[in-house]
């Protein structure tokens, strides 16, 4: 399997990359880690005439923390987040999600932003971005715009990004409550394979163990990562005991529009959504103790 | 139609290499077809089987998932670079032989590359850590148990001072 021929260009700056995108429009494609794009090109599902390599753009590789935001450059490699103490301390949910992302060899190349713009419905990083409602900063040759992760994903590999735009950074909200816990649970055929269903949860508890804030989402089951803020709201003010968790997980499974395919039927995916949502919530509560 | 060629300079197993490559040539094809380093194997060619694992700047990556032109300025280590300088098998290679950790041998170079990277960062891995480190490598003879044992043996031998 070989990719169709293409022109390769390695711009020196994000501005130069955006200029190339503007010049070539849909004929150009950005490559970051390439862990999804290179196979798609090998199978000729993608045939860009121009491949614009942004792997070396230092301006896309910063990680910064301020009051309640962790900002990650789009081309930060997944393995860098795994090793970054600031990211782990401020955004543990992303670190937990990364344990399910591919394998060592793919995390060493794959980037945080690449996974988001690729928008595989079973991918873990887009789910975390939706559950925490991260802000995606998009740049083109003339402007910078922002879009919320929950507004970004439309369908498998279909997002709000325009061909001339580059995802520059992702701003993840961090939670400042004293007791915050999170968990990421996934069911796949082999660890590191595509998720049949995944669930992630983050909860903040008060001193008595009542829920102040909760966020939950389901991945892999439907055409895009599905954040469920309405389920989070159901839990606010409650003690997150077994009954509350079972009710929330049931509500989550009812809200998603599960798809079936060769690997799992829609019913099985809905079942897994309930099971993984319950496990994720229970683990998040335990983590917050 | 002749394809445009791109200049690429990199280090492969410690040696400087300079070549002109078509943009769409994957790194694994460059290593095998141009440099004739055929120890790195091509399996699925789309990032599932892990047979093409190499070290890129000392980190294990799949060489079918990047183009050779992208390796500009990088340092690549293949299985050929993991034997002893005199050409005899390294500790991991010995341990794989000792524990019968290969049957057809197709996945073996990449298993050794992945295990080498693990032992470099974690000289005394648990069984779970070994399984995680080779989790991206498929063995269709399904000899995983012996592979895990070989990595454990190599770790023990390294701890005893083997090189």
Interface residues (C-beta under 8 A of the other chain):
Chain A: X1 X2 X3 X4 X5 X6 X7 X8 X10 X31 X34 X35 X38 X39 X41 X42 X43 X51 X53 X55 X79 X102 X103 X104 X105 X106 X108 X109 X190 X191 X192
Chain B: X1 X3 X4 X6 X22 X23 X24 X26 X45 X46 X47 X50 X53 X56 X59 X60 X61 X62 X64 X65 X66 X67 X69 X70 X72 X114 X117 X132 X133 X135 X136
